[in-house]
Amino acid sequence: MGQIQLQCMLAILFLSIKALCWAEDSTVTIRVYSEVELSKQVLSLAEQEGARIFREAKIETIWVNCETSCPPTDSRCQEKPGPKHLVLRIVPKALSAADSIFGMAFLSDNGGVYSDVFFNSIEALHRDCGTNLARILGHVMAHEVGHLLLGSHSHSSRGIMCASWHAQQLRMIAMGGLFFTPEQAHAMKAKMLSM
């Protein structure tokens, strides 16, 4: 084997190992607890949509559906919540927020681990605008998880982290084109790699 072939093989091996390490370091597990009447198909499609949005930001997500039964049937539902083990609840509505609010993340400056998504508001938007329910739910879930990874003050004037979604954002959701900005993707990956 020649010197150049050996160097090429070593370079490929190094890049493969680096890619494996990167993928592991930029993976987040999201435990989903649904407290609403929601079909498994809609929930699965919403999680696939959320995963697609994060994949665009080069972040892999593992969505784990947890039941409120005790003990949970999936052992991952018993893991201690943390920066890479997030908890998202789908609840009917906010206890103390307007009906136009789709979710809430419970945050410190550095981020958080718990968030809620308000299904009644999402369902009303689906009825009023005709946008696919799973697609809207997936985008809202990704938005709230984005808050957990980006920390407080993470709303932006463009992309999925807009504070309010209007006609332009809804059109992009319908087309599957509302994503994190490159700056947000970079910030989330940098935070995850530092954990």
JOUR-V395365 format. One record per residue. N is the residue number from 1. RES is the residue in three letters. PHI is phi in radians with two decimals (999 if undefined). OMEGA is omega in whole degrees, -180 to 180 (NA if undefined). NEAR is the number of other C-alpha atoms within 12 Angstrom. Layout:
n->N res->RES phi->PHI omega->OMEGA near->NEAR
n->N res->RES phi->PHI omega->OMEGA near->NEAR
This chain:
n->1 res->MET phi->999 omega->-178 near->8
n->2 res->GLY phi->-1.38 omega->180 near->8
n->3 res->GLN phi->-1.02 omega->-178 near->9
n->4 res->ILE phi->-1.18 omega->178 near->10
n->5 res->GLN phi->-1.10 omega->179 near->11
n->6 res->LEU phi->-1.09 omega->179 near->12
n->7 res->GLN phi->-1.11 omega->179 near->13
n->8 res->CYS phi->-1.11 omega->180 near->14
n->9 res->MET phi->-1.11 omega->179 near->15
n->10 res->LEU phi->-1.15 omega->179 near->14
n->11 res->ALA phi->-1.13 omega->179 near->14
n->12 res->ILE phi->-1.13 omega->178 near->14
n->13 res->LEU phi->-1.08 omega->179 near->14
n->14 res->PHE phi->-1.07 omega->-180 near->14
n->15 res->LEU phi->-1.15 omega->178 near->14
n->16 res->SER phi->-1.15 omega->178 near->14
n->17 res->ILE phi->-1.13 omega->179 near->14
n->18 res->LYS phi->-1.07 omega->179 near->14
n->19 res->ALA phi->-1.12 omega->178 near->15
n->20 res->LEU phi->-1.10 omega->179 near->15
n->21 res->CYS phi->-1.13 omega->180 near->14
n->22 res->TRP phi->-1.06 omega->-178 near->20
n->23 res->ALA phi->-1.09 omega->-180 near->20
n->24 res->GLU phi->-1.18 omega->-178 near->22
n->25 res->ASP phi->-1.25 omega->-177 near->25
n->26 res->SER phi->-1.93 omega->177 near->33
n->27 res->THR phi->-1.97 omega->178 near->31
n->28 res->VAL phi->-2.19 omega->177 near->37
n->29 res->THR phi->-1.72 omega->-179 near->35
n->30 res->ILE phi->-2.10 omega->177 near->40
n->31 res->ARG phi->-1.50 omega->-177 near->38
n->32 res->VAL phi->-1.93 omega->175 near->36
n->33 res->TYR phi->-2.00 omega->180 near->30
n->34 res->SER phi->-1.80 omega->178 near->29
n->35 res->GLU phi->-1.93 omega->180 near->23
n->36 res->VAL phi->-2.22 omega->175 near->22
n->37 res->GLU phi->-1.30 omega->-175 near->16
n->38 res->LEU phi->-2.47 omega->-179 near->22
n->39 res->SER phi->-1.16 omega->178 near->14
n->40 res->LYS phi->-1.07 omega->180 near->14
n->41 res->GLN phi->-1.15 omega->180 near->14
n->42 res->VAL phi->-1.11 omega->179 near->22
n->43 res->LEU phi->-1.10 omega->179 near->31
n->44 res->SER phi->-1.08 omega->179 near->24
n->45 res->LEU phi->-1.14 omega->178 near->24
n->46 res->ALA phi->-1.13 omega->178 near->32
n->47 res->GLU phi->-1.15 omega->176 near->36
n->48 res->GLN phi->-1.10 omega->178 near->28
n->49 res->GLU phi->-1.13 omega->177 near->35
n->50 res->GLY phi->-1.05 omega->179 near->40
n->51 res->ALA phi->-1.08 omega->179 near->33
n->52 res->ARG phi->-1.12 omega->180 near->28
n->53 res->ILE phi->-1.11 omega->179 near->35
n->54 res->PHE phi->-1.22 omega->179 near->40
n->55 res->ARG phi->-1.07 omega->176 near->24
n->56 res->GLU phi->-1.07 omega->178 near->25
n->57 res->ALA phi->-1.57 omega->180 near->30
n->58 res->LYS phi->1.15 omega->176 near->30
n->59 res->ILE phi->-2.16 omega->178 near->36
n->60 res->GLU phi->-1.58 omega->179 near->29
n->61 res->THR phi->-2.13 omega->173 near->33
n->62 res->ILE phi->-2.06 omega->-178 near->27
n->63 res->TRP phi->-1.73 omega->-178 near->36
n->64 res->VAL phi->-2.05 omega->178 near->31
n->65 res->ASN phi->-1.47 omega->-177 near->30
n->66 res->CYS phi->-1.90 omega->177 near->27
n->67 res->GLU phi->-1.69 omega->179 near->22
n->68 res->THR phi->-1.49 omega->179 near->18
n->69 res->SER phi->-1.18 omega->-178 near->13
n->70 res->CYS phi->-2.16 omega->-5 near->11
n->71 res->PRO phi->-1.38 omega->179 near->12
n->72 res->PRO phi->-1.09 omega->-179 near->17
n->73 res->THR phi->-1.33 omega->179 near->14
n->74 res->ASP phi->-1.78 omega->-176 near->18
n->75 res->SER phi->-1.07 omega->179 near->15
n->76 res->ARG phi->-1.14 omega->179 near->23
n->77 res->CYS phi->-1.30 omega->180 near->27
n->78 res->GLN phi->-1.73 omega->180 near->22
n->79 res->GLU phi->-1.12 omega->179 near->19
n->80 res->LYS phi->-1.20 omega->178 near->17
n->81 res->PRO phi->-1.06 omega->180 near->21
n->82 res->GLY phi->-2.88 omega->-175 near->21
n->83 res->PRO phi->-1.00 omega->178 near->34
n->84 res->LYS phi->-1.98 omega->178 near->35
n->85 res->HIS phi->-2.33 omega->-171 near->31
n->86 res->LEU phi->-1.66 omega->-179 near->40
n->87 res->VAL phi->-2.13 omega->178 near->40
n->88 res->LEU phi->-2.21 omega->178 near->41
n->89 res->ARG phi->-1.87 omega->171 near->37
n->90 res->ILE phi->-1.78 omega->-177 near->39
n->91 res->VAL phi->-2.06 omega->-178 near->28
n->92 res->PRO phi->-1.05 omega->-177 near->25
n->93 res->LYS phi->-2.74 omega->177 near->26
n->94 res->ALA phi->-1.31 omega->177 near->24
n->95 res->LEU phi->-1.27 omega->-175 near->14
n->96 res->SER phi->-2.46 omega->178 near->11
n->97 res->ALA phi->-2.35 omega->-180 near->15
n->98 res->ALA phi->-1.12 omega->180 near->14
n->99 res->ASP phi->-1.15 omega->180 near->20
n->100 res->SER phi->-1.46 omega->179 near->23
n->101 res->ILE phi->-1.55 omega->-176 near->28
n->102 res->PHE phi->-1.68 omega->-179 near->37
n->103 res->GLY phi->-3.04 omega->-180 near->42
n->104 res->MET phi->-2.66 omega->175 near->37
n->105 res->ALA phi->-1.91 omega->-179 near->38
n->106 res->PHE phi->-1.71 omega->-163 near->27
n->107 res->LEU phi->-2.17 omega->161 near->24
n->108 res->SER phi->-1.95 omega->178 near->18
n->109 res->ASP phi->-1.06 omega->-176 near->15
n->110 res->ASN phi->-1.57 omega->-178 near->22
n->111 res->GLY phi->2.31 omega->-179 near->29
n->112 res->GLY phi->-2.92 omega->180 near->29
n->113 res->VAL phi->-2.26 omega->-177 near->34
n->114 res->TYR phi->-2.09 omega->175 near->35
n->115 res->SER phi->-2.58 omega->177 near->35
n->116 res->ASP phi->-2.11 omega->173 near->39
n->117 res->VAL phi->-2.10 omega->-174 near->42
n->118 res->PHE phi->-1.75 omega->-170 near->36
n->119 res->PHE phi->-1.16 omega->-179 near->35
n->120 res->ASN phi->-1.03 omega->179 near->27
n->121 res->SER phi->-1.17 omega->180 near->27
n->122 res->ILE phi->-1.17 omega->180 near->37
n->123 res->GLU phi->-1.13 omega->177 near->33
n->124 res->ALA phi->-1.12 omega->177 near->23
n->125 res->LEU phi->-1.10 omega->177 near->29
n->126 res->HIS phi->-1.03 omega->-180 near->22
n->127 res->ARG phi->-1.16 omega->-175 near->14
n->128 res->ASP phi->-1.27 omega->-173 near->13
n->129 res->CYS phi->-1.87 omega->180 near->18
n->130 res->GLY phi->1.34 omega->178 near->18
n->131 res->THR phi->-1.30 omega->-178 near->26
n->132 res->ASN phi->-0.91 omega->-176 near->27
n->133 res->LEU phi->-1.05 omega->-179 near->34
n->134 res->ALA phi->-1.10 omega->-180 near->32
n->135 res->ARG phi->-1.16 omega->178 near->38
n->136 res->ILE phi->-1.10 omega->-179 near->46
n->137 res->LEU phi->-1.03 omega->179 near->41
n->138 res->GLY phi->-1.06 omega->179 near->43
n->139 res->HIS phi->-1.19 omega->178 near->45
n->140 res->VAL phi->-1.14 omega->178 near->47
n->141 res->MET phi->-1.07 omega->179 near->51
n->142 res->ALA phi->-1.12 omega->179 near->48
n->143 res->HIS phi->-1.06 omega->-178 near->44
n->144 res->GLU phi->-1.20 omega->175 near->44
n->145 res->VAL phi->-1.13 omega->175 near->51
n->146 res->GLY phi->-0.98 omega->176 near->54
n->147 res->HIS phi->-1.05 omega->-179 near->42
n->148 res->LEU phi->-1.09 omega->-178 near->42
n->149 res->LEU phi->-1.48 omega->-176 near->49
n->150 res->LEU phi->-1.66 omega->-179 near->37
n->151 res->GLY phi->1.57 omega->-179 near->28
n->152 res->SER phi->-1.20 omega->-178 near->22
n->153 res->HIS phi->1.06 omega->-177 near->21
n->154 res->SER phi->-1.81 omega->173 near->33
n->155 res->HIS phi->-1.21 omega->-180 near->24
n->156 res->SER phi->-2.40 omega->-179 near->22
n->157 res->SER phi->-1.51 omega->180 near->17
n->158 res->ARG phi->-2.56 omega->179 near->22
n->159 res->GLY phi->1.41 omega->-174 near->33
n->160 res->ILE phi->-1.16 omega->-178 near->42
n->161 res->MET phi->-1.59 omega->172 near->36
n->162 res->CYS phi->-1.02 omega->-179 near->27
n->163 res->ALA phi->-1.16 omega->179 near->23
n->164 res->SER phi->-2.23 omega->178 near->21
n->165 res->TRP phi->-1.74 omega->180 near->28
n->166 res->HIS phi->-2.02 omega->-174 near->18
n->167 res->ALA phi->-0.97 omega->-178 near->13
n->168 res->GLN phi->-1.10 omega->180 near->17
n->169 res->GLN phi->-1.14 omega->180 near->26
n->170 res->LEU phi->-1.15 omega->175 near->30
n->171 res->ARG phi->-1.10 omega->-180 near->19
n->172 res->MET phi->-1.15 omega->176 near->21
n->173 res->ILE phi->-1.09 omega->-179 near->35
n->174 res->ALA phi->-1.02 omega->180 near->24
n->175 res->MET phi->-1.59 omega->-179 near->17
n->176 res->GLY phi->1.27 omega->-175 near->26
n->177 res->GLY phi->-2.07 omega->179 near->23
n->178 res->LEU phi->-1.74 omega->-173 near->33
n->179 res->PHE phi->-2.25 omega->170 near->35
n->180 res->PHE phi->-1.24 omega->175 near->39
n->181 res->THR phi->-1.26 omega->176 near->28
n->182 res->PRO phi->-0.99 omega->179 near->18
n->183 res->GLU phi->-1.15 omega->178 near->18
n->184 res->GLN phi->-1.16 omega->178 near->33
n->185 res->ALA phi->-1.04 omega->179 near->30
n->186 res->HIS phi->-1.09 omega->-179 near->21
n->187 res->ALA phi->-1.11 omega->180 near->26
n->188 res->MET phi->-1.15 omega->-179 near->36
n->189 res->LYS phi->-1.12 omega->180 near->32
n->190 res->ALA phi->-1.08 omega->179 near->20
n->191 res->LYS phi->-1.13 omega->-178 near->25
n->192 res->MET phi->-1.16 omega->-180 near->30
n->193 res->LEU phi->-1.21 omega->-179 near->21
n->194 res->SER phi->-1.51 omega->-178 near->13
n->195 res->MET phi->-1.44 omega->NA near->18
